[in-house]
Amino acid sequence: MVVELPDGAKIHFGHAPETGLSEVGVAENIAKASAEKFKAALGSLASLVAALEDSVGHMAHRPNKVEMEFGASLSGDCDLWVVFGEGKADFKVKLAWSKGT
């Protein structure tokens, strides 16, 4: 599933696509991606975190602490994928909010 955020950032949810490349081949593809594409992918992550933070902030009965953790991966084109469950992730993101912050 692909979700487009209000700022135009697109985030893919589910398992990262199979590229048919070995891990070395994927790493080489990512290494060839431009700095702009890489920054855009990380911008997509920032947009996702902002949306999550906004949702937490609007909870009527927010608990003292809210934590979210998910895996994320970058495709060879530097698309950001949020990986579910036991899916292979390049990195994990853990977010925590406390009341009053």
Secondary structure, DSSP 8 states (H G I E B T S, - for coil): -EEE-TTS-EEEESS----SS-HHHHHHHHHHS-HHHHHHHHHHHHHHHHHHHHHHHT-TT--SEEEEEEEEEE-TT--EEEE-TT---SEEEEEEEETT-
